[in-house]
């Protein structure tokens, strides 16, 4: 143990390029806490090393550099799967493959550098640690303002374990959102460096967290009656096949056949509930709104369904492309389309500062924002396309709340990697935050259905073709977070930061409390 203690202290006191390397490695270690690995045990090891490195840095500039390099490791490892999308266009952008994740890290790391640098201005000890946790959370929340927003993998998402354990740990998000979980995660990750009183307080916080989550999971029971029977169609079309367009007719027929099978199964299970089927993002190989032949064919395949929701591209009179979901009524009449509002940077729109062109054509144009569909005979639904579901507090219309959410996505771009699993974790957390069941239709998987507690009711795994048929439970009463949104975690962050600034209790002594 003494050897490990000395090694830990020696690492935290490195300078120059050695310190940079240690911080990059520590950040990469921290990334192992995210889905699908969920190695939360590494969070205190990595985050405490960052805190000690900030203590030993030469002033706030040195601390900011430590935070920057830590974030470089964190985002490079956490976003490694971005290279899969580049590989699909390797003939043109082969040189970008090793730069995709580090490039995003360079853009995001200054926020982490800011939190580390500012924390260095606070007196050393428990006060600095508490302020670091608050600032780290605040700058993480600020990622919604980077380009069109990139709040991927907030630290609070590390608790989205599979099964009951994850259900329990995610429940506080119904009050404080995933950003509140991020704040608690940062505070707990620094617990080994607090004094005895601080560690006892963290143990009590964790116990209360588990008790609160277990109580909510056990006390809420799903009811059925208002929401529909949902048929999620997973065509499992490789992205190379979608790009080449050589098999559009075969893909369309595949979706028609799966839709027919799924809807018939849904009608047998529905017991008086309406049946709604959904195709994934951009599943229709064409322009659905302009295809007067395809729309009736789709609804004929889904005969008996109250509505079908199809992912498609739209070309508008303003000469702009939009990524859309179109609701079809019996007979094939289209309802008002929903256009994706949050576009993926570098994938769906071209940031102006790039000196080279990576987005096909002129990219896509964003829609006006979230809305609620009121389809005949179907409970109000909130449509969300792919990336939009990662935005905490921005997934429902607060003035016209739906009773369920429908997320269509195409994660085929990112292969059988951590990316689709991290995306699925975001869907689950949105269900808890809003108290709304969520149905997720994914092209290559993972399609899934969650209730308002984030409990997984059904799934169709990666790289499988088929349909997922399941009844959606009713919405839970509007959550505290659903009422006040991100104002709740923002208030907690400011309160925690203020508490750290006024803390007068003697803090950590150098060389004590090392988490080994």
Steps between C-alpha positions, in 0.01 A plus 500: 500500500784739579646444155164578337462810716844627400433424132172692511663805658792485256261494204304799627821705537628455146569808287537575131426231247501231770213674678314529171542130435382406851190717460417357157525149644290597803231647273500186287461293816204718606329426165476134596222597740261571212274244334541225411795435736358680808830467689396760758772377735756683284333840543650581843843382386499721190319805638702511821818488294375804308421682825846430642662605172308831521635546855855443381472714186689829470207738533161510330649478149674176586178368653308590185756307297448197726124523444546536125721193470270297727207587271706407194534147637139490617341599169750323275432166667131566566433600138730253323199361311475815287765351273248243375303772323818627331590147388179490295649777286861389536575553131456874549581553866740219597731755659222606741460154656762548776395864548123466549489441876807716589357778282176503700704483819693815404170685459352381832813501718514881555185474712674251729810718503284791617359305793844373605661844467229681696502241778872572551405852614323353805709418810629145503309232686138394521385842378690462174373144452137601544540796265672276245200263505261793451704658222551168322124448499432857386738480206364157411151653488638772272573245228145555370633830361797355306398528132149353487573341836694188595397383850605141430601282795429726798673345802160431656433241229757260648222373728288365214594142589297224335210367701377581849825659622479765229128551561574582864798726441326705229184585694624829653509633142122539535576790737847627407558377144813338366695819577407461866631144482820643349543730799449212745738284298773765511457554874511126569800450270702742714393339830837330566661845524257645752551490872327238710184705534481550124540129431227417749275758336567341158419155636174637635427669166555175312282305743221757468536488121456122492211509749320773306543316171389165640193657660393668177552185294300292748219747560407573137310243300433524128142533381375450147208652317576835340815440300512278189642163412824585321660310214863596446637387163874431492607452139871451577618668180880555496601861445706406196184360344307818581773718350535298178121501439541178298233310693235766570215286368608195699533713816153645450352153455679379810345778705155430357525131588627569853229761550227258397629232736546740789163671469316169483677390816421836659131474416487161673660645813339845509171407671320819406804727489598668171804364319773735377797379298827688453788479255845632596667825399529540119365147453295588193734491197361809331288810561188374672302823492529508120430131444124457458542130421721394791292656777184292437718190454654552843162538670364202312787293640411635842126454452316534828754741651378841614817664367846432367805718561766494230849649497572679173682794344302802377585749226310824559411788275769706672749260338618358829519140615350393831526180702139421581245265651167476319187361664274314259130448567291208365481540124847656484411863570798676665459701817721799581866389470750547778842638399810429704601813691837398655733407217818297543809719456731376222238242402189698407632852482832658414658724766616818330855486638594172325738560206381182324157363414381189689119522477341388171348788305404798712399287796162505669285782634368472858130499582329740742527278808312244707130453448218267597302305244128454555414218262140374471435222750857508638619647830715815454856408401825695496714412195879514533755419233825330598742749659223720644432258782835577669387853595382493860200725563445563129303198382138606560287805432438638852172659390365188330649199674465162329419178682780307327813561296603341171867507409606385152869459430761353270810402696637287216755777437683405819519122469481251781678735741440688822324781309159333458508381864577849627218635283260244646600604853399858417157377387454317829597804707254723310222257596589540869538878482162554337308206646399404147526162327726502197490282189822494297513373143858446379610386154769254608410502870465536782122548484345512846205606713534663842235592752492829693747366757754416230431130546567307180188313393624355172790520258614379160876474501773624273534371143165321500213528257150479641221677685454589864136494612405622845233700679610840629409566863331824598699811581592563863400825669714788382834484680662783694763520228224497241358815664821698542755339267867589520433784742504232771856371443618855426374612840669202667828574324495866605406405856780244516754743358395768747527252787851412388602865491384571855616170652727568797574150622867397459531280194737245362856486617755436233564131454191377685181340383644343184245256349719192494 
